[in-house]
């Protein structure tokens, strides 16, 4: 009996690993979602110990994962390391926090090249999966929105770096879903960071904290759990106009 039980457990584990991000199966969405796909982004940037907060931060890791809100599958990923140019040498604190090594950013690309490659990936996803980016209903394709943990990634970090460097960022990055604010509203509790939010809903963080790609994957797992619990994802922030929250 023990052998059969173990075999069943292993079978469940294998089945789960194929059906949802990070091997967490939380069932099916309870409510129809506004968005068929979500692109989850979590940048890592240059950072220093307290006392040097006046330094401008630059993106050094640019990850994105595409989540299907119907089945919880991560269907595609984008990932690049980015060369910081204002402060090209990473601090010891930054390397320890993010796990990103100096040679990885040295071999990376400038932000404008990364944004160009990201735009190509987005265009590829739009073509392959018939994705459109819009806050309203569309009969022309499958609606998609961006998701971040807080407004910092797209509202502060990328926004101000592009302004300083006079770079044009893709217009689709002007609106997004703040999952931290959405989590707080939906569960009526303040999350203790991404890892704390995962723990509160019974998910173990997979990978390394403050790795941009791992953080993005885990944020996708949390979004899927929330969707299965009945949360309908809605745009919470727009740089084009003030977006009401909740909408």
C-alpha positions as CSV (number, residue, x, y, z in Angstrom):
1,X,0.0,0.0,0.0
2,X,2.8,2.4,0.9
3,X,4.4,1.8,-2.6
4,X,1.1,2.5,-4.4
5,X,0.5,5.6,-2.2
6,X,3.9,6.9,-3.0
7,X,3.4,6.2,-6.7
8,X,0.1,8.1,-6.7
9,X,1.8,11.0,-4.9
10,X,4.6,11.1,-7.5
11,X,2.0,11.0,-10.3
12,X,0.2,13.9,-8.8
13,X,3.5,15.8,-8.5
14,X,4.3,15.2,-12.2
15,X,0.7,16.2,-13.2
16,X,0.8,19.4,-11.2
17,X,4.2,20.4,-12.6
18,X,2.7,20.4,-16.1
19,X,-0.5,22.3,-15.4
20,X,0.5,25.3,-13.4
21,X,3.4,27.7,-12.8
22,X,5.8,26.5,-10.1
23,X,4.1,23.2,-9.6
24,X,1.2,24.6,-7.7
25,X,-2.3,23.4,-8.7
26,X,-5.0,25.6,-7.3
27,X,-7.9,24.4,-9.4
28,X,-9.7,26.5,-12.0
29,X,-10.7,30.2,-12.1
30,X,-13.9,30.8,-10.3
31,X,-14.8,33.9,-12.4
32,X,-14.3,34.9,-16.0
33,X,-11.2,37.1,-16.3
34,X,-11.0,40.4,-18.2
35,X,-7.6,39.4,-19.5
36,X,-6.8,36.2,-21.3
37,X,-3.1,36.7,-20.7
38,X,-0.9,38.5,-18.1
39,X,2.7,39.5,-18.6
40,X,4.5,39.6,-15.2
41,X,7.6,41.8,-14.9
42,X,10.0,42.2,-12.0
43,X,13.1,44.2,-12.6
44,X,16.3,44.1,-10.6
45,X,18.3,47.3,-10.4
46,X,21.5,48.7,-9.1
47,X,21.4,49.3,-5.4
48,X,23.6,50.3,-2.5
49,X,23.5,50.2,1.3
50,X,21.8,53.0,3.2
51,X,23.6,56.2,2.8
52,X,23.8,56.1,-1.0
53,X,20.1,56.2,-1.8
54,X,20.7,59.4,-3.7
55,X,22.3,57.3,-6.5
56,X,20.0,56.8,-9.5
57,X,19.0,53.2,-10.0
58,X,19.4,51.4,-13.3
59,X,17.8,48.2,-14.5
60,X,20.2,45.3,-14.6
61,X,17.8,42.4,-15.1
62,X,14.8,42.5,-17.3
63,X,12.5,39.5,-17.1
64,X,9.0,38.8,-18.2
65,X,6.7,35.8,-18.1
66,X,3.5,35.2,-20.1
67,X,0.7,33.7,-18.0
68,X,-2.4,32.1,-19.5
69,X,-5.2,33.0,-17.1
70,X,-7.4,30.1,-18.3
71,X,-5.1,27.3,-17.2
72,X,-2.3,28.9,-15.2
73,X,0.4,27.9,-17.7
74,X,3.5,30.1,-18.2
75,X,3.6,29.9,-22.0
76,X,6.7,32.0,-22.7
77,X,9.5,33.9,-21.0
78,X,11.7,36.9,-21.8
79,X,15.0,37.5,-20.0
80,X,18.0,39.8,-20.5
81,X,20.8,41.2,-18.3
82,X,21.3,45.0,-18.8
83,X,24.4,47.0,-18.7
84,X,24.3,49.9,-16.1
85,X,25.9,52.9,-17.6
86,X,25.6,55.6,-15.0
87,X,27.2,53.4,-12.3
88,X,28.6,50.5,-14.3
89,X,30.3,48.7,-11.3
90,X,27.8,46.8,-9.2
91,X,28.1,47.3,-5.4
92,X,28.9,44.3,-3.2
93,X,25.5,44.8,-1.6
94,X,23.8,44.6,-5.0
95,X,25.6,41.4,-6.0
96,X,24.8,39.7,-2.6
97,X,21.1,40.8,-2.8
98,X,20.4,39.9,-6.4
99,X,22.9,37.2,-7.1
100,X,23.8,39.0,-10.3
101,X,27.5,39.1,-11.0
102,X,29.5,41.8,-12.6
103,X,30.4,39.8,-15.7
104,X,26.7,39.1,-16.3
105,X,25.9,42.8,-16.7
106,X,29.2,43.5,-18.5
107,X,28.0,40.9,-21.1
108,X,24.5,42.3,-21.1
109,X,23.1,45.0,-23.4
110,X,22.3,48.7,-22.9
111,X,18.7,49.4,-21.9
112,X,17.6,50.7,-25.3
113,X,18.7,47.4,-26.9
114,X,16.9,45.4,-24.2
115,X,13.7,47.4,-24.8
116,X,14.0,46.8,-28.5
117,X,14.4,43.1,-28.0
118,X,11.5,43.1,-25.5
119,X,9.3,44.8,-28.0
120,X,10.1,42.1,-30.6
121,X,9.2,39.4,-28.1
122,X,5.9,41.2,-27.3
123,X,5.2,41.4,-31.1
124,X,6.0,37.8,-31.5
125,X,3.5,36.9,-28.7
126,X,0.9,39.1,-30.2
127,X,1.2,37.3,-33.6
128,X,1.5,33.8,-32.2
129,X,-1.3,34.0,-29.6
130,X,-3.5,36.7,-31.1
131,X,-2.9,39.0,-28.1
132,X,-4.0,42.6,-27.9
133,X,-3.2,45.2,-25.2
134,X,-6.3,47.1,-24.2
135,X,-8.1,48.0,-21.0
136,X,-11.5,47.5,-22.7
137,X,-13.3,44.6,-24.2
138,X,-12.0,43.5,-27.6
139,X,-13.4,41.0,-30.2
140,X,-10.3,41.3,-32.3
141,X,-8.0,39.2,-30.0
142,X,-7.1,37.9,-26.6
143,X,-6.7,40.7,-24.1
144,X,-3.4,41.0,-22.2
145,X,-2.2,43.2,-19.4
146,X,1.1,43.7,-17.5
147,X,1.4,42.8,-13.8
148,X,4.0,44.0,-11.3
149,X,4.5,43.7,-7.6
150,X,3.9,47.3,-6.7
151,X,4.1,50.3,-9.0
152,X,7.9,50.7,-8.6
153,X,9.0,48.7,-11.7
154,X,7.0,50.5,-14.4
155,X,6.0,53.6,-12.5
156,X,9.3,54.6,-11.1
157,X,12.3,52.5,-12.2
158,X,11.8,52.2,-15.9
159,X,9.9,55.5,-16.2
160,X,12.7,57.7,-14.7
161,X,15.6,55.8,-16.3
162,X,14.1,56.3,-19.7
163,X,13.5,60.0,-19.0
164,X,17.1,60.4,-17.8
165,X,18.5,58.6,-20.8
166,X,16.0,60.0,-23.3
167,X,14.8,56.6,-24.3
168,X,11.4,55.8,-25.7
169,X,9.7,52.9,-24.0
170,X,7.0,50.8,-25.5
171,X,3.6,52.5,-25.0
172,X,2.1,49.2,-23.8
173,X,4.2,49.6,-20.6
174,X,2.2,52.7,-19.6
175,X,-0.5,50.7,-17.7
176,X,-0.4,47.7,-15.4
177,X,-1.9,45.7,-12.5
178,X,-0.3,46.3,-9.2
179,X,-0.6,42.8,-7.7
180,X,0.4,44.0,-4.2
181,X,-2.5,46.5,-4.1
182,X,-4.8,43.9,-5.7
183,X,-3.8,41.3,-3.1
184,X,-4.4,43.7,-0.2
185,X,-7.9,44.6,-1.5
186,X,-8.9,41.1,-2.4
187,X,-7.7,39.3,0.8
188,X,-8.3,42.3,3.1
189,X,-4.8,42.0,4.6
190,X,-1.4,43.7,4.0
191,X,1.1,41.4,2.4
192,X,4.6,41.1,4.0
193,X,6.4,41.2,0.7
194,X,6.1,38.8,-2.2
195,X,7.4,35.9,-0.2
196,X,5.1,36.7,2.7
197,X,2.1,36.9,0.4
198,X,3.0,33.5,-1.1
199,X,3.3,32.0,2.3
200,X,-0.1,33.4,3.4
201,X,-1.8,31.5,0.6
202,X,0.2,28.3,1.1
203,X,2.8,28.6,-1.7
204,X,6.5,28.0,-1.1
205,X,8.8,30.5,-3.0
206,X,10.6,28.6,-5.7
207,X,14.1,29.7,-6.6
208,X,16.1,32.6,-5.3
209,X,14.5,35.8,-3.9
210,X,15.5,39.0,-5.7
211,X,16.3,37.1,-8.8
212,X,14.2,39.0,-11.3
213,X,13.2,35.9,-13.3
214,X,12.4,33.8,-10.2
215,X,10.4,36.7,-8.7
216,X,8.5,37.1,-11.9
217,X,7.7,33.3,-12.0
218,X,6.6,33.4,-8.3
219,X,4.5,36.5,-8.9
220,X,2.8,34.6,-11.7
221,X,2.1,31.7,-9.3
222,X,0.5,34.1,-6.8
223,X,-1.6,35.7,-9.6
224,X,-2.9,32.3,-10.6
225,X,-3.7,31.4,-7.0
226,X,-5.7,34.7,-6.7
227,X,-7.5,34.1,-9.9
228,X,-8.5,30.6,-8.7
229,X,-9.7,32.1,-5.5
230,X,-12.1,34.4,-7.4
231,X,-10.0,37.6,-7.9
232,X,-10.7,39.3,-11.2
233,X,-7.5,41.1,-12.4
234,X,-8.1,44.8,-13.3
235,X,-5.8,47.6,-14.4
236,X,-4.8,49.7,-11.3
237,X,-2.4,52.2,-12.7
238,X,-2.0,54.1,-16.0
239,X,0.6,56.7,-16.9
240,X,-1.6,58.0,-19.7
241,X,-4.4,58.9,-17.4
242,X,-5.4,58.3,-13.8
243,X,-7.0,54.9,-13.4
244,X,-9.6,54.4,-10.7
245,X,-9.0,51.6,-8.3
246,X,-10.9,49.4,-8.1
247,X,-12.3,49.9,-11.5
